[in-house]
Each structure stands twice: as structure tokens, then as C-alpha cells.
């Protein structure tokens, strides 16, 4: 009898080890990707941001970056927050409308930005929003506007926000629409029978019931915007405030100051760290 108990114990322990190893093998690819593409580069940037060319440890890089680029940091956060609010509002309203009245063609149109590279979006918006670009040409063709008096918004804050919103609306819409379509139709029918219109259904039912997904979509959008380079490079105003990725490029390529560039990279990481932590917690809970 003791031999049977010992054999059963050994078999259970062996089974636990096998399950543990199987679990390790399953998560190993994702873990290696995170280590190789995020943790290792971040550690290198963090160490490099505290070192000078002579190899000395110092806070000089951060002092220089904060003194030189603090307005650009505020400008970057402002642009990203304004664009994020517009993206979430438009995606929520559009997803709610598509949930209530399915329209495959409209859904397809708003998914197009998913497949367009950032650099193409930047160039297209620069052409579309230029002083004598496509938009102003169409307005002038109506005969109601003087083409020479129409302002161009391509190289302005408004043009930058428009490009970021258009590029990110596709992914956000896809996520929010999936959450809205997961809502039980009986809830919507009950609210409709009580007199709720389409806007009330979206505002008071769909958005609150899908707030977790909307939050995750917002976090992904915000981190994508803050780390974007192509669109600010195409549409940014060289005479005013720039987004941080443009400053990082300038420090790395033109001044060849890797310490300042690493400090800018770390600050960008920290600017999106809170959003990333919330996203990880949200995914872990679900």
C-alpha cells in the first residue's frame, strides 16, 4: 500500500512538472518578444540617458532635454489628448450607428486607414490640406470661395490632429464596434420600447456597457500617437512646437547626441507608462 501511495505521489509530481514546462513553452515566444523588443531596448535607453560620451553617470541629459524641449512635451501631450478625444467620440458614435443600422459600405470606408502606412497618410494629408491642395480646390470649384483666400491647414496643429484622427479611427472603430455588437439585443430593445432614441442608446447604454473595451482602445491609440514620427515629420510646423519624436530624430541624426536622444526616449516611455500599466491590468483581469 505505501508503494502505491508513493507511486501516485511521484506520478502527480511528474504531471505537475510536465504541465509547468508546457506552460513555460507556451508563454516563451511572447515573453521573448517582449524582452527583445521592449525591455532590452528600454534598458539600453535608460542606461544611455544617464551617461555622457565620456562614460560618466550624470543627470545632464535630462536637464538639457527638459530645459530645451519642455514646451514640445506639453505640445505632444496636448495633441495626443485632443486627437484621442476626437477619435473615441467619433468611433463610439459611428460604431453605435453601425450597431443599430448595419451599413457594410460605411464600415468598409472607415476601415481603410487600417491598411494605409503612416508615411502615406502624412503625405496624403499634406497634399489634401495644403493651401492650394485638394480640399481648397474642391471648395474653390463651387464658386463660393476665392482660392487665394482659403487657408491651408496642412502645416498646422489642426492638420496634425486631422491626420492622427483619420489614421487611428479604423482600429478604434474596429475594437469599439466589436464591443457594441457583443451587447445583448434584448437590452437595446427594452430601452427602445421605453422611448430611448438612437443617441440615447449609444450614450446611456452602449458606451457604459463597453467602457472597458473603449478604455483599452484609447490606450492603444494614445501610445500609437505619442510614438508616431511619420505624420509629425510630414505635417509638423518647423517654426513652432514639435512632437517629441521629431526632437529625438534631431538629437540623434543632426546633433548626434545619443544621451539626449535616449533621455527623450525615456520621457516618451514615461508619458505613456500609465496608459500601458492600465492596459496590462485590464488585459490581466479579462
C-alpha positions in Angstrom: 0.0 0.0 0.0 2.8 2.5 0.8 4.3 1.7 -2.6 1.1 2.6 -4.3 0.9 5.9 -2.5 4.5 6.7 -3.3 3.9 5.9 -7.0 0.8 8.0 -7.1 2.6 10.9 -5.5 5.5 10.6 -7.9 3.1 10.4 -10.8 1.3 13.6 -9.6 4.6 15.4 -9.2 5.7 14.4 -12.7 2.4 15.5 -14.1 2.7 18.9 -12.4 6.3 19.3 -13.8 5.0 18.5 -17.3 2.2 21.0 -17.0 4.6 23.6 -15.7 7.1 23.1 -18.6 4.2 23.1 -21.1 3.1 26.4 -19.7 6.6 27.8 -19.9 6.9 26.7 -23.5 3.5 28.3 -24.4 4.4 31.7 -23.0 8.1 31.6 -24.0 7.6 33.1 -27.5 5.5 36.1 -26.3 7.9 36.6 -23.4 11.0 36.6 -25.6 9.3 39.1 -27.9 8.5 41.5 -25.0 12.1 41.1 -23.7 13.7 41.6 -27.1 11.5 44.4 -28.5 10.7 46.3 -25.3 12.6 45.5 -22.1 16.1 45.3 -23.7 15.8 48.5 -25.8 14.2 50.3 -22.9 17.0 49.2 -20.5 19.6 50.4 -23.1 17.9 53.8 -23.4 17.6 54.2 -19.7 21.3 53.5 -19.1 22.3 55.6 -22.0 20.2 58.6 -20.8 22.3 58.8 -17.6 25.7 58.6 -19.3 27.8 61.1 -21.2 30.1 60.4 -24.1 33.0 60.1 -21.6 31.1 57.3 -19.8 30.3 59.3 -16.7 26.9 59.0 -14.9 25.0 62.3 -14.8 21.6 63.9 -15.0 22.9 66.4 -17.5 20.9 64.9 -20.4 17.6 65.2 -18.6 18.4 68.7 -17.5 19.2 69.7 -21.1 16.1 67.9 -22.5 13.7 69.4 -20.0 15.1 72.9 -20.5 15.1 72.7 -24.3 12.0 70.6 -25.1 9.5 71.1 -22.2 7.2 73.0 -24.5 7.4 70.3 -27.1 6.5 67.7 -24.4 3.4 69.7 -23.4 2.6 70.2 -27.1 2.9 66.4 -27.7 0.6 65.5 -24.8 -1.9 68.2 -25.9 -2.0 67.0 -29.5 -2.4 63.3 -28.4 -5.1 64.0 -25.9 -7.2 66.2 -28.3 -6.8 63.7 -31.1 -7.7 60.8 -28.7 -10.9 62.5 -27.5 -11.9 63.1 -31.1 -11.1 59.5 -32.1 -13.0 58.0 -29.2 -16.0 60.2 -29.8 -16.2 59.6 -33.5 -15.6 55.9 -33.2 -18.2 55.5 -30.4 -20.9 57.4 -32.4 -20.1 55.6 -35.6 -19.9 52.2 -34.0 -23.3 52.8 -32.3 -24.9 53.8 -35.6 -23.5 50.8 -37.3 -24.7 48.6 -34.4 -28.2 49.9 -34.9 -28.2 50.2 -38.7 -25.7 48.0 -40.3 -24.0 49.5 -43.4 -21.2 47.4 -44.8 -20.0 50.1 -47.2 -19.6 52.8 -44.5 -17.9 50.2 -42.3 -15.5 49.4 -45.1 -14.7 53.1 -45.7 -13.7 53.7 -42.1 -11.5 50.5 -42.0 -9.4 51.8 -44.9 -7.0 53.7 -42.6 -6.0 50.3 -41.0 -4.2 49.4 -44.2 -2.6 52.7 -45.0 1.0 53.3 -43.7 1.7 56.3 -41.6 4.1 57.9 -44.1 1.4 57.6 -46.8 -1.2 59.2 -44.5 1.2 62.1 -43.8 1.9 62.8 -47.5 -1.8 62.4 -48.5 -2.9 64.8 -45.8 -0.2 67.3 -46.8 -1.5 67.3 -50.4 -5.1 67.3 -49.3 -4.9 70.1 -46.8 -2.2 72.3 -48.5 -3.1 76.0 -49.3 -3.8 75.0 -52.9 -4.4 71.4 -52.2 -7.3 69.1 -53.0 -9.7 70.4 -50.3 -9.3 74.0 -51.2 -9.5 73.2 -54.9 -12.8 71.5 -54.4 -14.1 74.4 -52.3 -13.0 76.9 -54.9 -14.7 74.9 -57.7 -18.0 75.7 -56.1 -17.5 79.4 -56.9 -18.3 80.4 -53.4 -14.7 80.9 -52.2 -11.7 82.7 -53.5 -8.9 80.1 -53.9 -6.3 82.7 -52.9 -8.0 83.5 -49.6 -8.6 79.9 -48.5 -6.2 79.0 -45.6 -4.2 75.8 -45.7 -4.1 73.7 -42.6 -1.5 71.1 -43.7 1.3 72.5 -41.7 -0.6 73.5 -38.6 -1.9 72.0 -35.3 -5.3 71.4 -36.9 -3.7 69.5 -39.8 -1.7 67.3 -37.5 -4.7 66.5 -35.4 -6.8 65.7 -38.5 -4.2 63.3 -39.8 -3.8 61.5 -36.5 -7.5 61.2 -36.1 -8.0 59.8 -39.6 -5.2 57.3 -39.2 -6.3 55.9 -35.9 -10.1 55.9 -36.4 -10.0 52.5 -38.1 -8.5 50.4 -35.3 -10.5 52.2 -32.6 -13.8 51.7 -34.6 -13.0 48.0 -35.0 -12.5 47.5 -31.3 -15.5 49.6 -30.2 -17.8 48.1 -32.8 -16.9 44.6 -31.6 -17.8 45.5 -28.0 -21.1 47.1 -29.1 -22.1 44.1 -31.2 -21.5 41.9 -28.1 -24.3 43.7 -26.2 -27.4 41.6 -25.9 -30.1 43.0 -28.3 -32.8 42.5 -25.7 -31.3 45.3 -23.6 -31.4 47.7 -26.6 -35.0 46.7 -27.5 -36.2 47.2 -23.9 -34.6 50.7 -23.9 -36.1 51.4 -27.3 -39.6 50.4 -26.1 -39.2 52.8 -23.2 -38.7 55.6 -25.6 -34.9 55.9 -26.0 -33.7 57.1 -29.3 -30.5 56.2 -31.2 -28.3 58.7 -29.5 -29.6 57.8 -26.0 -29.0 54.1 -26.7 -25.4 54.9 -27.6 -24.7 57.4 -24.8 -26.6 55.7 -21.9 -26.3 52.0 -22.8 -23.6 51.0 -25.3 -20.8 53.2 -24.1 -21.2 52.4 -20.3 -21.6 48.7 -21.1 -18.4 48.7 -23.3 -16.3 51.1 -21.2 -13.6 48.6 -20.6 -13.0 48.0 -24.3 -13.2 51.7 -25.1 -10.6 52.4 -22.5 -8.2 49.8 -23.9 -8.8 51.2 -27.4 -8.0 54.7 -26.1 -4.8 53.5 -24.5 -3.6 51.7 -27.7 -4.4 54.9 -29.7 -2.7 57.2 -27.3 0.6 55.2 -27.2 0.5 54.9 -31.0 0.1 58.7 -31.4 2.8 59.7 -28.9 5.3 57.4 -30.6 4.5 58.4 -34.2 7.2 60.0 -36.3 6.0 60.0 -39.9 2.9 62.2 -39.6 4.5 64.9 -37.5 7.5 64.9 -39.8 5.2 65.5 -42.8 2.8 67.9 -41.2 4.6 69.5 -38.3 5.3 73.2 -38.1 9.1 73.7 -38.3 8.7 77.2 -36.9 6.8 76.3 -33.8 6.5 73.4 -31.3 7.3 69.9 -32.5 6.3 66.5 -31.2 8.9 64.6 -29.2 9.7 62.1 -31.9 10.9 64.9 -34.2 13.1 66.2 -31.3 14.5 62.7 -30.8 15.3 62.5 -34.5 17.0 65.9 -34.5 19.2 65.0 -31.5 20.2 61.6 -32.9 20.8 62.5 -36.5 21.8 66.1 -36.6 23.4 66.7 -33.2 24.4 63.1 -32.8 23.8 63.4 -29.1 22.7 59.9 -28.1 22.4 60.8 -24.4 19.8 63.5 -25.1 18.1 61.2 -27.6 17.9 58.4 -25.0 16.6 60.8 -22.4 13.8 61.9 -24.9 13.0 58.3 -25.5 12.7 57.5 -21.8 10.5 60.6 -21.3 8.3 59.3 -24.1 8.1 55.9 -22.4 7.1 57.5 -19.1 4.5 59.7 -20.8 2.7 56.5 -22.0 3.6 54.3 -18.9 0.4 55.0 -17.0 -1.7 54.0 -20.1 0.4 50.9 -20.6 0.1 49.8 -16.9 -3.7 50.3 -17.1 -3.8 48.3 -20.3 -1.8 45.4 -18.8 -4.1 45.3 -15.7 -7.2 45.4 -17.9 -6.0 42.5 -20.1 -5.0 40.5 -17.0 -8.4 40.9 -15.4 -10.2 39.9 -18.6 
